[in-house]
Amino acid sequence: MHITSPSREPLAPWIRQHRDRIDEALWTDGHVLFREFDVGGLEGFEASAASACDALYRHYGDLPLASVGAGASDNVYFATPYPKHLEIRFHNEASHTQTWPSRQLFFCLEPASEGGEWTLSDGRRVVERLPADMLERFRELGLVYRRRFIRGLDASWEQFFQVDSLEELREKITPTGHEIDVISENDLTVSYRTHALLQIPEHDTEAWFNQILLHHPDALPGQIDAMLGKHFRRDQYPRTVCFGDGSPIPTEWVRTIDRVLTECAIHIPTQANDVLLVNNLLMAHGRLPYSGNRQVRVALGDMKEHAAAAVGEPA
């Protein structure tokens, strides 16, 4: 759903007044785009996000908090720091972890001079189009994500898990099913076994819900794959994913997943002050390459937690 305010109404109170309509649209359409509203800068964006969510979340280690400098907001993040000439592939935010947001908001402070569209792909349609045997194998086995934290590459393990020591890391994540392989304090791998699809019983819905295209080496851009290949074996890349029993996901399956997500995608060009609200349970999101000085901020809310009754337990 796309909503335009020709009179530039303040966004946060408008969302509060129409929350029932917005909640319904998030399940029918998977997203709501607010255009030509008076957002009110970062502070107003945070207020709008708080109006659209029951609770905001500020402890997500994969995005840097935008809590420094003028107009700082405690619950607002910078967008993914990724080269602008490369596409960010489809993913459901934090689906590779134990907890994830059910709602995610994006605020366009400055659009790209060219490109940079938001991309969304409906996980319900993806399930309808993927081969039945592929879906059954993912349901049966689930996934194992392996994140190798090498100092100076990507977020540090301290930042990602919000801890200060290896002892604190073990205490925090071992009870949740994470496995830690410590090579050194500057080089460690964390593995987590979880779902590939999400069951949402209250809506009698199943959705494709994962980060395969962000973690599988076969989904990497050629230049990134070549760069990493100079330093690591493919099974030692900073991010990898396999089936829950440790077996590899075939290359041709990754290509099929990429193709189907792309076929199910919509592209949303951005304008200054656009706010995009996404149902993260249903919609994988990404970003097209761009030129210029694109500036986007992010808010996360209404966290969910991996539970066997909700997502299915990998065999």
C-alpha positions as CSV (number, residue, x, y, z in Angstrom):
1,M,0.0,0.0,0.0
2,H,1.2,3.5,-0.9
3,I,-0.2,6.5,1.0
4,T,0.4,10.1,-0.1
5,S,-0.4,13.1,2.0
6,P,-1.0,16.1,-0.3
7,S,-1.4,18.4,2.7
8,R,1.9,17.1,4.3
9,E,0.3,16.0,7.5
10,P,2.6,15.1,10.5
11,L,3.4,11.4,10.1
12,A,3.6,10.1,13.7
13,P,0.0,11.2,14.7
14,W,-1.4,10.1,11.4
15,I,0.0,6.6,11.9
16,R,-1.4,6.5,15.5
17,Q,-4.8,7.5,14.2
18,H,-4.8,4.9,11.4
19,R,-3.0,2.1,13.1
20,D,-5.7,-0.5,12.4
21,R,-5.7,0.3,8.7
22,I,-1.9,0.1,8.6
23,D,-1.8,-3.2,10.5
24,E,-4.2,-4.7,8.0
25,A,-2.2,-3.5,5.0
26,L,1.0,-5.0,6.5
27,W,-0.7,-8.5,6.2
28,T,-2.4,-8.0,2.9
29,D,0.3,-6.0,1.0
30,G,3.4,-6.7,3.3
31,H,4.4,-3.0,3.3
32,V,3.2,0.6,3.5
33,L,4.9,3.5,1.8
34,F,4.3,6.9,3.3
35,R,5.0,9.8,0.9
36,E,4.9,13.6,1.2
37,F,4.2,13.5,4.9
38,D,5.9,15.8,7.4
39,V,8.2,13.3,9.0
40,G,10.0,15.8,11.2
41,G,13.6,14.6,10.7
42,L,15.2,11.8,12.7
43,E,13.3,12.6,15.9
44,G,10.1,12.6,14.0
45,F,11.0,9.3,12.2
46,E,11.7,7.7,15.6
47,A,8.3,8.9,16.8
48,S,6.7,7.6,13.6
49,A,8.4,4.2,14.1
50,A,7.1,4.1,17.7
51,S,3.6,4.8,16.5
52,A,3.8,1.9,14.0
53,C,5.3,-0.6,16.5
54,D,4.4,-1.7,20.0
55,A,8.1,-1.5,21.0
56,L,11.3,-0.4,19.2
57,Y,14.6,-2.3,19.4
58,R,18.0,-0.8,19.9
59,H,20.3,-3.8,20.5
60,Y,20.8,-5.1,16.9
61,G,24.5,-5.5,16.3
62,D,24.4,-5.8,12.5
63,L,23.6,-2.1,11.9
64,P,25.4,0.9,13.5
65,L,23.2,3.0,15.7
66,A,22.7,6.6,14.5
67,S,22.9,7.9,18.0
68,V,25.8,10.3,17.6
69,G,25.7,13.9,16.5
70,A,23.0,16.5,15.9
71,G,19.5,15.1,15.6
72,A,20.6,11.7,17.1
73,S,17.9,9.2,18.0
74,D,18.3,6.3,20.4
75,N,16.3,3.8,18.3
76,V,17.5,4.7,14.8
77,Y,20.2,2.9,12.8
78,F,22.3,3.7,9.8
79,A,21.4,1.6,6.7
80,T,23.6,-1.4,5.9
81,P,27.1,-0.1,5.0
82,Y,27.5,-1.9,1.7
83,P,29.2,-0.6,-1.6
84,K,26.8,1.5,-3.5
85,H,27.7,0.0,-6.9
86,L,26.5,-3.5,-5.6
87,E,23.0,-4.7,-5.1
88,I,22.0,-5.8,-1.6
89,R,20.3,-9.1,-2.2
90,F,16.9,-10.1,-0.7
91,H,16.9,-11.1,3.0
92,N,14.6,-11.0,6.0
93,E,16.2,-8.9,8.7
94,A,17.9,-10.9,11.4
95,S,16.4,-14.2,10.3
96,H,19.8,-15.7,10.8
97,T,19.6,-15.0,14.6
98,Q,17.5,-16.1,17.5
99,T,15.4,-12.9,17.5
100,W,14.2,-10.7,14.7
101,P,12.0,-7.7,14.1
102,S,8.5,-8.3,12.8
103,R,8.4,-4.7,11.6
104,Q,11.2,-2.6,9.9
105,L,11.0,1.0,8.8
106,F,13.3,2.9,6.4
107,F,13.5,6.7,6.2
108,C,15.0,8.3,3.1
109,L,16.8,11.5,4.1
110,E,18.4,11.9,0.7
111,P,17.6,9.9,-2.4
112,A,20.3,8.6,-4.8
113,S,20.9,10.7,-7.9
114,E,20.3,7.4,-9.8
115,G,19.1,4.0,-8.7
116,G,19.0,2.9,-5.1
117,E,15.4,1.6,-5.2
118,W,14.1,-0.4,-2.3
119,T,13.3,-4.0,-3.4
120,L,10.7,-6.2,-1.7
121,S,9.8,-9.8,-2.4
122,D,6.8,-11.5,-0.8
123,G,7.8,-14.7,0.9
124,R,4.3,-16.2,0.5
125,R,4.6,-15.9,-3.3
126,V,8.1,-17.4,-3.1
127,V,6.8,-20.5,-1.3
128,E,4.1,-20.9,-4.1
129,R,6.8,-20.8,-6.8
130,L,9.7,-22.8,-5.4
131,P,9.8,-26.5,-6.3
132,A,8.0,-28.7,-3.8
133,D,11.0,-31.0,-3.2
134,M,13.2,-28.0,-2.5
135,L,10.7,-26.6,0.0
136,E,10.3,-30.0,1.8
137,R,14.1,-30.4,2.2
138,F,14.4,-26.9,3.7
139,R,11.4,-27.6,6.0
140,E,12.9,-30.9,7.1
141,L,16.5,-29.8,7.7
142,G,16.4,-26.0,8.3
143,L,19.7,-24.1,8.0
144,V,23.0,-23.5,9.8
145,Y,24.4,-20.0,9.5
146,R,28.1,-19.7,10.1
147,R,29.4,-16.2,10.8
148,R,33.2,-15.8,11.0
149,F,34.2,-12.7,12.8
150,I,37.6,-11.5,11.7
151,R,38.8,-8.3,13.2
152,G,38.5,-5.5,10.6
153,L,36.0,-7.3,8.4
154,D,32.3,-6.5,8.9
155,A,30.9,-5.9,12.4
156,S,33.0,-7.2,15.3
157,W,31.6,-10.0,17.5
158,E,31.6,-7.6,20.4
159,Q,29.4,-5.2,18.4
160,F,27.2,-7.8,16.9
161,F,26.4,-9.6,20.2
162,Q,26.7,-6.5,22.4
163,V,29.3,-8.1,24.7
164,D,32.8,-7.1,26.0
165,S,34.5,-10.4,26.5
166,L,34.6,-14.0,25.2
167,E,33.3,-15.2,28.6
168,E,30.4,-12.9,28.3
169,L,29.8,-14.1,24.8
170,R,29.7,-17.7,25.8
171,E,27.3,-16.9,28.7
172,K,25.0,-15.0,26.5
173,I,24.6,-17.2,23.4
174,T,25.6,-20.8,24.3
175,P,22.2,-21.3,26.0
176,T,20.4,-20.2,22.9
177,G,21.9,-23.0,20.8
178,H,24.8,-21.1,19.2
179,E,28.2,-22.9,18.8
180,I,31.4,-21.0,19.1
181,D,34.7,-22.0,17.5
182,V,37.5,-19.7,18.8
183,I,40.6,-19.5,16.6
184,S,41.8,-16.4,18.4
185,E,40.2,-13.4,20.1
186,N,40.4,-11.6,16.8
187,D,39.1,-14.6,14.7
188,L,36.2,-16.7,15.8
189,T,33.2,-18.5,14.2
190,V,29.7,-18.6,15.5
191,S,27.2,-21.1,14.2
192,Y,23.4,-21.1,14.6
193,R,20.8,-23.7,13.5
194,T,17.4,-22.3,12.6
195,H,14.6,-22.3,10.1
196,A,14.4,-21.5,6.3
197,L,10.7,-20.9,6.3
198,L,8.4,-19.3,8.8
199,Q,5.1,-20.6,9.9
200,I,2.6,-17.9,11.1
201,P,-0.3,-19.9,12.6
202,E,-2.5,-16.9,13.5
203,H,-2.6,-16.0,9.8
204,D,-2.5,-19.6,8.5
205,T,0.6,-18.5,6.5
206,E,4.0,-19.9,5.5
207,A,6.7,-17.6,4.2
208,W,10.2,-17.9,2.8
209,F,12.2,-16.4,5.7
210,N,16.0,-16.5,5.7
211,Q,19.3,-14.9,4.5
212,I,20.5,-17.5,2.1
213,L,21.3,-14.9,-0.6
214,L,23.4,-12.9,1.9
215,H,25.4,-15.9,3.3
216,H,25.8,-18.5,0.5
217,P,29.1,-18.0,-1.5
218,D,27.3,-18.8,-4.8
219,A,25.1,-15.7,-4.3
220,L,28.0,-13.3,-3.9
221,P,28.9,-10.8,-6.7
222,G,31.7,-12.2,-8.7
223,Q,34.2,-9.5,-7.6
224,I,33.5,-10.1,-3.9
225,D,33.8,-13.8,-4.4
226,A,37.1,-13.4,-6.2
227,M,38.5,-11.0,-3.5
228,L,37.5,-13.4,-0.7
229,G,38.8,-16.4,-2.6
230,K,42.3,-14.9,-2.6
231,H,42.4,-15.1,1.2
232,F,40.0,-17.9,2.3
233,R,38.6,-21.3,1.3
234,R,34.9,-21.0,0.5
235,D,33.9,-22.8,3.7
236,Q,35.9,-20.2,5.6
237,Y,34.3,-17.1,4.2
238,P,33.0,-14.5,6.7
239,R,29.4,-15.7,6.1
240,T,28.3,-19.1,5.0
241,V,25.1,-21.2,5.2
242,C,24.3,-24.8,4.7
243,F,21.5,-27.3,5.5
244,G,20.8,-28.0,9.1
245,D,22.6,-31.4,8.9
246,G,25.7,-29.7,7.6
247,S,25.2,-30.7,3.9
248,P,25.8,-28.1,1.2
249,I,22.9,-26.2,-0.5
250,P,23.4,-27.0,-4.2
251,T,24.5,-24.2,-6.5
252,E,21.6,-24.7,-8.8
253,W,19.2,-24.4,-5.8
254,V,20.7,-21.0,-4.9
255,R,20.2,-19.8,-8.5
256,T,16.6,-21.0,-8.4
257,I,16.0,-19.2,-5.1
258,D,17.6,-16.0,-6.5
259,R,15.5,-16.2,-9.7
260,V,12.2,-16.8,-7.9
261,L,12.8,-14.0,-5.3
262,T,13.6,-11.7,-8.2
263,E,10.4,-12.7,-10.1
264,C,8.3,-12.0,-7.1
265,A,10.0,-8.6,-6.5
266,I,8.6,-5.0,-6.6
267,H,10.9,-2.0,-6.9
268,I,10.1,1.2,-5.0
269,P,11.9,4.4,-6.1
270,T,12.8,6.7,-3.2
271,Q,12.0,10.3,-2.7
272,A,13.2,12.6,0.1
273,N,11.2,12.0,3.3
274,D,9.7,8.7,2.2
275,V,9.1,6.3,5.0
276,L,8.7,2.6,4.1
277,L,7.2,0.3,6.7
278,V,7.8,-3.4,6.0
279,N,6.4,-6.6,7.5
280,N,9.7,-8.4,8.0
281,L,8.0,-11.8,8.5
282,L,6.5,-11.7,5.0
283,M,8.8,-9.5,2.9
284,A,12.4,-10.0,2.0
285,H,14.0,-6.7,1.3
286,G,17.1,-5.4,-0.6
287,R,18.5,-2.4,-2.4
288,L,19.5,-1.8,-6.0
289,P,22.9,-0.2,-6.9
290,Y,23.0,3.6,-7.0
291,S,25.1,6.7,-7.6
292,G,25.1,9.8,-5.5
293,N,24.9,10.4,-1.8
294,R,21.9,8.3,-0.7
295,Q,21.1,8.6,3.0
296,V,18.7,6.2,4.7
297,R,18.0,5.5,8.3
298,V,16.3,2.4,9.8
299,A,14.2,1.4,12.8
300,L,13.3,-2.1,14.1
301,G,10.4,-3.1,16.2
302,D,8.1,-5.8,17.7
303,M,10.7,-8.5,18.1
304,K,10.0,-12.2,17.7
305,E,12.0,-15.1,19.0
306,H,12.8,-18.5,17.5
307,A,10.5,-21.1,19.1
308,A,9.8,-24.6,17.8
309,A,6.0,-24.0,18.0
310,A,6.3,-20.9,15.8
311,V,8.8,-21.8,13.2
312,G,9.1,-25.5,13.2
313,E,12.0,-27.5,14.6
314,P,14.7,-28.6,12.1
315,A,15.0,-32.4,12.1
